[in-house]
Amino acid sequence: METLNETFIKIFNEKPESAYFAPGRINLIGEHTDYNGGNVFPCAISYGTYGVVKAREDRLVRLYSMNFPDLGIKEFSLDDLTYKEADNWANYPKGMIGYLYDLVDNKEAVTGFDVVIFGDIPNGAGLSSSASIELLTGVIVEDLWQLTLDRVELVKLGQKVENHFIGVNSGIMDQFAIGMGQKDQAILLDCHTLNYEMVPVHLENEKILIMNTNKRRELADSKYNERRAECDEALRRLQTVTDIQALGELSLAQFDELKAVIKDDTLEKRARHAVAENQRTLEAKQALEANDLQTFGELLNASHQSLRDDYEVTGQELDTIVALTQAQNGVIGARMTGAGFGGCAIALVKEDKLPEIIQAVGKAYQEKIGYEADFYVASIADGAKKID
């Protein structure tokens, strides 16, 4: 915060008036289930995006990111909130400001603001740095313009920025976890109905370890569309014998009874993952409610195995780091998280074993892959908010 305040004074020659934070997110379990009518199980994490802000008296918005100092100040007026390629990263906050501005009755009454932003979420790692900056902007504007928005509506606007302003076809999980997160609680979320349940996560002697493979997720988008199409086709074939709208409606036992109708090994594997992963997600909720971390860890391991063998979205880097981690003493469970083909894995580990786990896995990963992984120890944190 001290560095942010000092930077603000240096850039804008004034002191900031208020500070805000929006976390990143991880998905504990429930991967590639959202578009198959299943549940996801994300939580907000202690890494995120900070902003210090001062309201202006005119209609200018000036943004400066300490993560992209070479890009300088990004500046625009409330009278022109259209997407511009030259605005680069600032299009994420700009889109959010634009959608919130549409909700203002007396548009002449609101003013612009200056903001300095700093994020400690690693870029491109799949921990939702873009959704974090969207929700950070949301809580800033909500506070400055004294808007009273239901938080789920703010979350939906974040997704709208991603889908319609930026043009990325992403689901709502990231914004939901970042907007709705609560300290030491995970969110069991049905992405279609937005029905959700907060589930306490009691970690007294354990920590969540985030492991960034540093493999950029080049394949993720093309393979994502391919997997969606495969699941849609498997569902279509199953619908010839059963009245379901989504794979997530089936239990594993029901799937096993019906799977013969799919008549394609690959499609059967894809559908099996969608059904089994949704079941694992519900079982993970029960395990956490019972404070049964052992079972929760086993479900994490099974999730990775399914994503590797049935869904085939892991790749050498993720498989290597997960296998190395699972073999360490003090690791309760580990899996890839996110779309796959790079990005991050997570592990639930005993806190007293953390240093040796990070050292052993880091050394072996570099020897096998040829470059380093990065490690982050995260806590489950509150969602986007104003801070002191």
Secondary structure in CASP SS format (residue, H / E / C, confidence):
PFRMAT SS
TARGET T0000
AUTHOR 0000-0000-0000
METHOD secondary structure of the structure
MODEL  1
M C 1.00
E H 1.00
T H 1.00
L H 1.00
N H 1.00
E H 1.00
T H 1.00
F H 1.00
I H 1.00
K H 1.00
I H 1.00
F H 1.00
N C 1.00
E C 1.00
K C 1.00
P C 1.00
E C 1.00
S E 1.00
A E 1.00
Y E 1.00
F E 1.00
A E 1.00
P E 1.00
G E 1.00
R E 1.00
I E 1.00
N E 1.00
L C 1.00
I C 1.00
G C 1.00
E C 1.00
H C 1.00
T C 1.00
D H 1.00
Y H 1.00
N H 1.00
G C 1.00
G C 1.00
N E 1.00
V E 1.00
F C 1.00
P E 1.00
C E 1.00
A E 1.00
I E 1.00
S E 1.00
Y E 1.00
G E 1.00
T E 1.00
Y E 1.00
G E 1.00
V E 1.00
V E 1.00
K E 1.00
A E 1.00
R C 1.00
E C 1.00
D C 1.00
R C 1.00
L E 1.00
V E 1.00
R E 1.00
L E 1.00
Y E 1.00
S E 1.00
M C 1.00
N C 1.00
F C 1.00
P H 1.00
D H 1.00
L H 1.00
G C 1.00
I C 1.00
K E 1.00
E E 1.00
F E 1.00
S E 1.00
L C 1.00
D C 1.00
D C 1.00
L C 1.00
T C 1.00
Y C 1.00
K C 1.00
E H 1.00
A H 1.00
D H 1.00
N H 1.00
W H 1.00
A H 1.00
N H 1.00
Y H 1.00
P H 1.00
K H 1.00
G H 1.00
M H 1.00
I H 1.00
G H 1.00
Y H 1.00
L H 1.00
Y H 1.00
D C 1.00
L C 1.00
V C 1.00
D C 1.00
N C 1.00
K H 1.00
E H 1.00
A H 1.00
V C 1.00
T C 1.00
G C 1.00
F E 1.00
D E 1.00
V E 1.00
V E 1.00
I E 1.00
F E 1.00
G E 1.00
D C 1.00
I C 1.00
P C 1.00
N C 1.00
G C 1.00
A C 1.00
G C 1.00
L C 1.00
S C 1.00
S H 1.00
S H 1.00
A H 1.00
S H 1.00
I H 1.00
E H 1.00
L H 1.00
L H 1.00
T H 1.00
G H 1.00
V H 1.00
I H 1.00
V H 1.00
E H 1.00
D H 1.00
L H 1.00
W C 1.00
Q C 1.00
L C 1.00
T C 1.00
L C 1.00
D C 1.00
R H 1.00
V H 1.00
E H 1.00
L H 1.00
V H 1.00
K H 1.00
L H 1.00
G H 1.00
Q H 1.00
K H 1.00
V H 1.00
E H 1.00
N H 1.00
H H 1.00
F H 1.00
I H 1.00
G C 1.00
V C 1.00
N C 1.00
S C 1.00
G C 1.00
I C 1.00
M H 1.00
D H 1.00
Q H 1.00
F H 1.00
A H 1.00
I H 1.00
G H 1.00
M H 1.00
G C 1.00
Q E 1.00
K C 1.00
D C 1.00
Q E 1.00
A E 1.00
I E 1.00
L E 1.00
L E 1.00
D E 1.00
C C 1.00
H C 1.00
T C 1.00
L C 1.00
N C 1.00
Y E 1.00
E E 1.00
M E 1.00
V E 1.00
P E 1.00
V C 1.00
H C 1.00
L C 1.00
E C 1.00
N C 1.00
E E 1.00
K E 1.00
I E 1.00
L E 1.00
I E 1.00
M E 1.00
N E 1.00
T C 1.00
N C 1.00
K C 1.00
R C 1.00
R C 1.00
E C 1.00
L C 1.00
A H 1.00
D H 1.00
S H 1.00
K H 1.00
Y H 1.00
N H 1.00
E H 1.00
R H 1.00
R H 1.00
A H 1.00
E H 1.00
C H 1.00
D H 1.00
E H 1.00
A H 1.00
L H 1.00
R H 1.00
R H 1.00
L H 1.00
Q C 1.00
T C 1.00
V C 1.00
T C 1.00
D C 1.00
I C 1.00
Q C 1.00
A C 1.00
L H 1.00
G H 1.00
E H 1.00
L C 1.00
S C 1.00
L H 1.00
A H 1.00
Q H 1.00
F H 1.00
D H 1.00
E H 1.00
L H 1.00
K H 1.00
A H 1.00
V H 1.00
I H 1.00
K C 1.00
D C 1.00
D H 1.00
T H 1.00
L H 1.00
E H 1.00
K H 1.00
R H 1.00
A H 1.00
R H 1.00
H H 1.00
A H 1.00
V H 1.00
A H 1.00
E H 1.00
N H 1.00
Q H 1.00
R H 1.00
T H 1.00
L H 1.00
E H 1.00
A H 1.00
K H 1.00
Q H 1.00
A H 1.00
L H 1.00
E H 1.00
A C 1.00
N C 1.00
D C 1.00
L H 1.00
Q H 1.00
T H 1.00
F H 1.00
G H 1.00
E H 1.00
L H 1.00
L H 1.00
N H 1.00
A H 1.00
S H 1.00
H H 1.00
Q H 1.00
S H 1.00
L H 1.00
R H 1.00
D H 1.00
D C 1.00
Y C 1.00
E C 1.00
V C 1.00
T C 1.00
G C 1.00
Q H 1.00
E H 1.00
L H 1.00
D H 1.00
T H 1.00
I H 1.00
V H 1.00
A H 1.00
L H 1.00
T H 1.00
Q H 1.00
A C 1.00
Q C 1.00
N C 1.00
G C 1.00
V E 1.00
I E 1.00
G E 1.00
A E 1.00
R E 1.00
M E 1.00
T E 1.00
G C 1.00
A C 1.00
G C 1.00
F C 1.00
G C 1.00
G C 1.00
C E 1.00
A E 1.00
I E 1.00
A E 1.00
L E 1.00
V E 1.00
K E 1.00
E H 1.00
D H 1.00
K H 1.00
L H 1.00
P H 1.00
E H 1.00
I H 1.00
I H 1.00
Q H 1.00
A H 1.00
V H 1.00
G H 1.00
K H 1.00
A H 1.00
Y H 1.00
Q H 1.00
E H 1.00
K H 1.00
I H 1.00
G C 1.00
Y C 1.00
E C 1.00
A C 1.00
D E 1.00
F E 1.00
Y E 1.00
V E 1.00
A E 1.00
S C 1.00
I E 1.00
A C 1.00
D C 1.00
G C 1.00
A C 1.00
K E 1.00
K E 1.00
I E 1.00
D C 1.00
END
